[in-house]
């Protein structure tokens, strides 16, 4: 089962905040009254004497101490609120779990996602409250696919109203071919569907609307790369991975509604693929 961290954070912030508020409104008043009663029992002591009088200090501490749950909430609420605010509205970190975006993103890359690039959204509920801009073709975007409540990351290929065709690993956008320039031919070190069928991987620069990005394809196209066409409906986007023959994406499960957008990935800030390995910053940079 996928962990809904935004919901957990929201509940934690709400819970600790309500406890703190309840203390301010209800409990603090009774503590002050109890402290006043203690002061009335020691009318002969000055403020300086009270600090040194063992009997007064013991009585004061007994009534002035905050309940442990209140002390816990007051300590953690500011931290939880700051984390919740930053993750919800400013920037959120993600780790890449699969090879679907190779060579752009590798397994173990930690990326930063701009949460307001496509509009300010309500946490958890994801409805847009302040429009900023719309996704652009070629953006690398984090989203929830239509069939799962789990973060996915792919490239925006089809915008609302686009006609997309993908034939033998060649992309056509509204009838125009996205030109590819060969960069290198990969040596396959492990057996997978591509090598098992006698194919090899090619890394190419793909040109979309004048901007290029790296993509990976097998010389023998996979099931989703042979022939497909899609008319992108309004309010939806077609998302496809850069590792075209090793990506579960919109070619298989359909279009992403606008209300399931999370944000725009813009930078790699660390790479850490194994728990016992050392983090690396060699891949740090913009996406």
JOQUI-V385367 format. One record per residue. N is the residue number from 0. OMEGA is omega in whole degrees, 0 to 359 (999 if undefined). Layout:
# JOQUI-V385367
n:N omega:OMEGA
n:N omega:OMEGA
This chain:
# JOQUI-V385367
n:0 omega:180
n:1 omega:179
n:2 omega:179
n:3 omega:184
n:4 omega:177
n:5 omega:179
n:6 omega:179
n:7 omega:179
n:8 omega:180
n:9 omega:179
n:10 omega:179
n:11 omega:178
n:12 omega:180
n:13 omega:182
n:14 omega:180
n:15 omega:178
n:16 omega:179
n:17 omega:177
n:18 omega:179
n:19 omega:179
n:20 omega:179
n:21 omega:177
n:22 omega:181
n:23 omega:186
n:24 omega:189
n:25 omega:191
n:26 omega:184
n:27 omega:180
n:28 omega:180
n:29 omega:177
n:30 omega:179
n:31 omega:179
n:32 omega:179
n:33 omega:177
n:34 omega:178
n:35 omega:178
n:36 omega:178
n:37 omega:179
n:38 omega:181
n:39 omega:179
n:40 omega:181
n:41 omega:185
n:42 omega:184
n:43 omega:183
n:44 omega:171
n:45 omega:180
n:46 omega:180
n:47 omega:180
n:48 omega:180
n:49 omega:182
n:50 omega:184
n:51 omega:183
n:52 omega:185
n:53 omega:180
n:54 omega:180
n:55 omega:182
n:56 omega:180
n:57 omega:179
n:58 omega:180
n:59 omega:182
n:60 omega:182
n:61 omega:184
n:62 omega:185
n:63 omega:183
n:64 omega:177
n:65 omega:173
n:66 omega:184
n:67 omega:180
n:68 omega:177
n:69 omega:179
n:70 omega:178
n:71 omega:183
n:72 omega:180
n:73 omega:180
n:74 omega:188
n:75 omega:183
n:76 omega:181
n:77 omega:181
n:78 omega:180
n:79 omega:181
n:80 omega:180
n:81 omega:179
n:82 omega:180
n:83 omega:181
n:84 omega:182
n:85 omega:181
n:86 omega:185
n:87 omega:190
n:88 omega:187
n:89 omega:186
n:90 omega:180
n:91 omega:178
n:92 omega:175
n:93 omega:174
n:94 omega:181
n:95 omega:185
n:96 omega:186
n:97 omega:182
n:98 omega:187
n:99 omega:181
n:100 omega:173
n:101 omega:7
n:102 omega:181
n:103 omega:181
n:104 omega:180
n:105 omega:176
n:106 omega:181
n:107 omega:174
n:108 omega:172
n:109 omega:185
n:110 omega:175
n:111 omega:183
n:112 omega:177
n:113 omega:185
n:114 omega:182
n:115 omega:183
n:116 omega:182
n:117 omega:179
n:118 omega:177
n:119 omega:184
n:120 omega:175
n:121 omega:177
n:122 omega:177
n:123 omega:184
n:124 omega:171
n:125 omega:177
n:126 omega:184
n:127 omega:179
n:128 omega:177
n:129 omega:179
n:130 omega:177
n:131 omega:177
n:132 omega:179
n:133 omega:176
n:134 omega:178
n:135 omega:178
n:136 omega:182
n:137 omega:178
n:138 omega:171
n:139 omega:192
n:140 omega:172
n:141 omega:186
n:142 omega:170
n:143 omega:179
n:144 omega:184
n:145 omega:186
n:146 omega:183
n:147 omega:174
n:148 omega:182
n:149 omega:180
n:150 omega:171
n:151 omega:174
n:152 omega:179
n:153 omega:177
n:154 omega:177
n:155 omega:180
n:156 omega:182
n:157 omega:175
n:158 omega:178
n:159 omega:180
n:160 omega:180
n:161 omega:170
n:162 omega:186
n:163 omega:174
n:164 omega:179
n:165 omega:186
n:166 omega:179
n:167 omega:177
n:168 omega:173
n:169 omega:184
n:170 omega:175
n:171 omega:180
n:172 omega:182
n:173 omega:176
n:174 omega:182
n:175 omega:181
n:176 omega:173
n:177 omega:186
n:178 omega:179
n:179 omega:177
n:180 omega:183
n:181 omega:178
n:182 omega:178
n:183 omega:175
n:184 omega:184
n:185 omega:170
n:186 omega:183
n:187 omega:183
n:188 omega:179
n:189 omega:182
n:190 omega:172
n:191 omega:186
n:192 omega:184
n:193 omega:181
n:194 omega:180
n:195 omega:180
n:196 omega:178
n:197 omega:180
n:198 omega:175
n:199 omega:182
n:200 omega:176
n:201 omega:172
n:202 omega:182
n:203 omega:168
n:204 omega:180
n:205 omega:183
n:206 omega:177
n:207 omega:179
n:208 omega:177
n:209 omega:178
n:210 omega:182
n:211 omega:173
n:212 omega:180
n:213 omega:173
n:214 omega:184
n:215 omega:180
n:216 omega:176
n:217 omega:178
n:218 omega:173
n:219 omega:187
n:220 omega:176
n:221 omega:185
n:222 omega:184
n:223 omega:186
n:224 omega:184
n:225 omega:181
n:226 omega:177
n:227 omega:178
n:228 omega:184
n:229 omega:171
n:230 omega:186
n:231 omega:180
n:232 omega:178
n:233 omega:179
n:234 omega:182
n:235 omega:181
n:236 omega:175
n:237 omega:184
n:238 omega:181
n:239 omega:179
n:240 omega:179
n:241 omega:176
n:242 omega:199
n:243 omega:182
n:244 omega:178
n:245 omega:183
n:246 omega:169
n:247 omega:187
n:248 omega:186
n:249 omega:176
n:250 omega:183
n:251 omega:187
n:252 omega:170
n:253 omega:190
n:254 omega:180
n:255 omega:177
n:256 omega:182
n:257 omega:183
n:258 omega:177
n:259 omega:176
n:260 omega:178
n:261 omega:180
n:262 omega:183
n:263 omega:175
n:264 omega:185
n:265 omega:182
n:266 omega:168
n:267 omega:182
n:268 omega:177
n:269 omega:173
n:270 omega:181
n:271 omega:189
n:272 omega:181
n:273 omega:185
n:274 omega:183
n:275 omega:178
n:276 omega:178
n:277 omega:175
n:278 omega:180
n:279 omega:177
n:280 omega:182
n:281 omega:181
n:282 omega:181
n:283 omega:179
n:284 omega:181
n:285 omega:179
n:286 omega:999
